[in-house]
Amino acid sequence: MARLRFSLVAPERELYAGEVDQVIAPGSQGQFGVLAGHAPFMTTLQEGEVIVLDGAKRRVFGIRGGFADVTGDGLTILAEHATEATIQ
C-alpha cells in the first residue's frame, strides 16, 4: 500500500512529520480523509481533531484553525494552534 507523506506544523514548531497510511482532518466544509494519491486541493480548517493513522498506531492532535494543502507530494497542515491529545 502506498504511503502518504504528512507534516503538521504549528507556529511554535513542527509537531509531526513522516509517512503514514491516512490522515483525517476537520475541514471548514466538514471532516475529510486523505490517502496517498489523493487529488490535490487546499482548504481552510476549523477547530477539531487531526487523526493520524499508521498501521495499528493512532495519534490525535487538537487544532484550532489553519490550512490543509494536499499535493502530489502529500499533505501539509499549517495550524494556527495545535497540541497532541493524550490517549488513554
C-alpha positions as CSV (number, residue, x, y, z in Angstrom):
1,M,0.0,0.0,0.0
2,A,1.3,3.5,-0.9
3,R,2.2,5.8,2.0
4,L,1.2,9.4,2.5
5,R,3.9,12.0,3.3
6,F,2.4,14.1,6.1
7,S,3.5,17.2,8.0
8,L,1.7,19.1,10.8
9,V,3.1,22.5,11.6
10,A,2.1,25.0,14.3
11,P,3.6,28.5,14.8
12,E,5.9,27.2,17.5
13,R,7.2,24.0,15.8
14,E,6.6,21.1,13.6
15,L,4.6,18.6,15.6
16,Y,4.6,15.6,13.2
17,A,6.5,14.7,10.0
18,G,6.6,11.3,8.4
19,E,4.9,8.8,6.1
20,V,1.5,7.4,7.3
21,D,-1.4,5.4,5.9
22,Q,-4.2,8.1,6.3
23,V,-4.9,11.5,7.9
24,I,-8.4,12.7,8.9
25,A,-8.9,16.4,9.4
26,P,-11.6,18.9,10.3
27,G,-12.1,20.9,7.1
28,S,-14.2,24.1,7.1
29,Q,-16.8,22.2,4.9
30,G,-16.7,19.1,7.0
31,Q,-14.3,16.3,8.0
32,F,-12.2,14.8,5.3
33,G,-9.7,11.9,4.9
34,V,-6.5,11.8,2.8
35,L,-4.7,8.7,1.5
36,A,-1.7,8.5,-0.8
37,G,-2.5,9.5,-4.3
38,H,-5.4,11.9,-3.3
39,A,-6.4,14.6,-5.8
40,P,-4.7,17.9,-5.0
41,F,-6.7,20.6,-3.1
42,M,-6.4,23.2,-0.5
43,T,-8.9,24.1,2.3
44,T,-9.2,26.0,5.5
45,L,-9.6,24.1,8.7
46,Q,-11.9,24.5,11.7
47,E,-11.3,23.6,15.3
48,G,-11.2,19.9,15.8
49,E,-9.0,16.8,15.7
50,V,-6.4,15.7,13.2
51,I,-6.2,11.9,13.4
52,V,-3.1,10.2,12.0
53,L,-3.4,6.5,11.2
54,D,-0.3,4.5,10.7
55,G,-0.9,0.7,10.7
56,A,-2.2,-0.1,14.2
57,K,-1.0,3.2,15.6
58,R,-3.3,6.2,16.0
59,R,-2.2,9.7,17.0
60,V,-4.6,12.6,17.7
61,F,-3.8,16.3,17.6
62,G,-6.2,19.0,18.6
63,I,-6.1,22.1,16.3
64,R,-7.7,25.5,16.1
65,G,-7.9,26.8,12.6
66,G,-5.4,26.8,9.8
67,F,-4.9,25.4,6.3
68,A,-4.5,22.0,4.7
69,D,-2.6,21.6,1.4
70,V,-2.9,18.3,-0.4
71,T,-0.4,17.9,-3.3
72,G,1.1,15.1,-5.3
73,D,3.9,15.0,-2.6
74,G,1.5,14.6,0.3
75,L,-0.4,16.6,2.9
76,T,0.8,19.6,4.9
77,I,-1.3,21.1,7.6
78,L,-0.4,24.6,8.8
79,A,-2.4,25.0,12.1
80,E,-3.0,28.3,14.0
81,H,-2.6,26.3,17.2
82,A,-2.0,22.5,17.7
83,T,-1.3,20.1,20.5
84,E,-1.1,16.4,20.7
85,A,-4.0,14.9,22.6
86,T,-3.4,12.4,25.4
87,I,-4.9,9.0,24.5
88,Q,-5.9,6.8,27.4
